[in-house]
Amino acid sequence: MLRSFRSILAAPAAYRLWWKLVGGPAWAQVLVQEYIQPMPGAHILEIGCGPGTILRYLPQSEYLGFDLSSKYIAMAKKRLSPNDADSFYGRALEYAENADYDQAIRDYDQALTLSPRFTKALHNRSLAYAHSGAYLSSVRDFGRWIQLRFGILGVTIRLLLLAIALAFVFWAKRSPRKCNMV
């Protein structure tokens, strides 16, 4: 019985259906946030990892999973593909940490292309723009981040920030003295 059930779940579509029916996403999120509580950069070993469904709930970390099923391992490897939003985000964080803001911005762009509502990537791209001197782009991203986080109130805050940024830029261009940013 267990073998036939496992052979059915070896099909990706069947596993995804089963995972959603048993409430897997909610349980995985509770498991990670309340029990495992991994820190970013942690080394995580999962025995019986299945197709790696827990990966999307983990912070950027060193992950190693074991499973008896080679089909599950193949599915998990697809989840770890270097072209997903989390991978680009993780690389961007490393570039930003090393003050390579142009490369960080490119990777944040890729993460946001794959996942447009990825608020952490949007916020950090805003910071990378500010560090690289692209202040209007920084304000634009920060405003978008506020809008995504706070809804209609965020739209009002975003418009206010944009007006302040534009006023500052016009003031800086008309001012005869050099304006330094911190």
C-alpha positions in Angstrom: 0.0 0.0 0.0 2.8 2.4 1.0 4.7 1.6 -2.2 1.7 2.3 -4.4 1.0 5.5 -2.6 4.6 6.6 -3.0 4.6 5.7 -6.7 1.5 7.8 -7.3 3.2 10.8 -5.4 6.3 10.4 -7.6 4.4 12.1 -10.4 5.0 15.9 -9.9 1.3 16.8 -10.6 0.0 14.2 -8.1 2.5 15.4 -5.4 1.6 19.1 -5.9 -2.1 18.2 -5.6 -1.5 16.1 -2.5 0.7 18.8 -0.9 -2.1 21.4 -1.3 -4.9 19.0 -0.2 -3.1 18.2 3.1 -2.3 21.9 3.8 1.4 21.4 3.1 2.3 25.1 2.4 0.7 26.3 5.7 2.4 23.5 7.7 5.8 24.1 6.1 5.6 27.8 6.9 4.7 27.1 10.6 7.4 24.5 10.8 10.1 26.8 9.5 9.0 30.0 11.3 8.1 28.6 14.7 10.2 25.5 15.1 13.2 25.4 12.9 13.8 29.2 12.9 16.8 29.1 10.7 19.1 32.2 10.4 20.1 33.4 6.9 23.3 31.6 5.9 22.5 28.6 8.1 23.5 25.0 7.1 20.4 22.9 6.8 20.3 19.1 6.4 16.9 17.6 5.6 16.6 13.8 5.6 13.6 12.6 3.7 13.4 15.9 1.8 11.0 14.6 -0.9 10.9 17.1 -3.8 12.2 19.9 -1.7 8.9 21.6 -1.0 10.2 23.2 2.2 12.9 25.2 0.2 10.6 28.2 -0.6 10.0 28.8 3.1 13.7 28.8 4.1 15.9 31.9 4.1 19.0 32.1 1.9 21.0 29.2 3.3 23.2 26.2 2.6 20.7 23.4 2.0 21.4 19.7 1.6 18.5 17.2 1.3 18.5 13.4 1.2 15.7 11.1 -0.1 15.4 7.5 -1.2 13.5 8.5 -4.3 15.6 9.6 -7.3 12.5 11.2 -8.8 12.0 13.4 -5.7 15.7 14.4 -5.8 15.3 15.4 -9.5 12.2 17.5 -8.5 14.2 19.1 -5.7 17.0 20.0 -8.0 14.6 21.8 -10.3 13.5 23.8 -7.2 17.1 24.8 -6.6 17.6 26.0 -10.1 19.9 29.0 -10.3 17.3 30.9 -12.3 14.7 31.4 -9.6 13.9 34.7 -7.9 15.4 33.6 -4.6 18.7 32.6 -6.2 19.0 36.0 -7.9 18.1 37.7 -4.7 20.7 35.8 -2.7 23.4 36.6 -5.2 22.3 40.3 -5.2 22.7 40.4 -1.4 26.2 39.1 -1.7 27.1 41.7 -4.4 25.6 44.5 -2.3 27.6 43.3 0.8 30.8 43.6 -1.3 29.7 47.1 -2.5 29.2 45.9 -6.2 25.9 47.8 -6.4 25.6 47.7 -10.2 25.7 43.9 -10.3 23.4 43.7 -7.2 20.9 45.9 -9.1 21.1 43.6 -12.1 20.3 40.6 -10.0 17.5 42.4 -8.1 16.1 43.2 -11.5 16.2 39.5 -12.5 14.5 38.5 -9.2 11.8 41.2 -9.7 11.3 40.1 -13.3 10.6 36.5 -12.1 8.6 37.7 -9.1 7.3 41.3 -9.5 5.8 41.4 -5.9 9.1 40.3 -4.2 9.1 43.1 -1.7 12.5 42.3 -0.1 14.1 42.5 -3.5 12.4 45.8 -4.3 13.4 47.3 -0.9 17.0 46.2 -1.3 17.2 47.4 -4.9 16.1 50.7 -3.6 19.0 50.7 -1.1 21.5 49.6 -3.9 20.3 52.5 -6.1 20.8 54.9 -3.3 24.4 53.6 -2.6 25.2 53.9 -6.3 23.9 57.5 -6.5 20.7 56.8 -8.5 18.5 58.6 -6.0 15.3 59.0 -8.1 15.4 55.3 -8.9 15.9 54.6 -5.2 12.8 56.8 -4.3 10.8 55.1 -7.0 11.5 51.6 -5.7 11.0 52.7 -2.1 7.7 54.1 -3.0 6.7 51.0 -4.9 7.8 48.9 -1.8 5.6 51.1 0.4 2.6 50.7 -2.0 3.0 46.9 -2.0 3.4 46.8 1.8 0.7 49.2 2.8 -1.9 49.2 0.0 -3.9 52.4 -0.6 -2.1 54.2 2.3 1.1 53.3 0.5 -0.1 55.1 -2.6 -0.5 58.3 -0.7 2.9 57.9 1.0 4.5 57.1 -2.4 3.2 60.3 -4.0 4.4 62.3 -1.1 7.9 60.8 -1.3 8.0 61.4 -5.0 7.1 65.0 -4.6 9.8 65.5 -1.9 12.4 63.8 -4.1 11.5 65.9 -7.1 11.6 69.1 -5.1 15.0 68.1 -3.7 16.3 67.4 -7.2 15.1 70.7 -8.6 16.5 72.5 -5.5 19.9 70.8 -6.0 20.0 71.7 -9.7 19.3 75.4 -9.0 21.5 75.7 -5.9 24.9 77.2 -6.8 26.7 75.1 -4.1 27.4 71.5 -4.4 25.0 69.2 -2.6 26.4 66.2 -0.8 24.3 63.1 0.0 25.0 60.9 2.9 
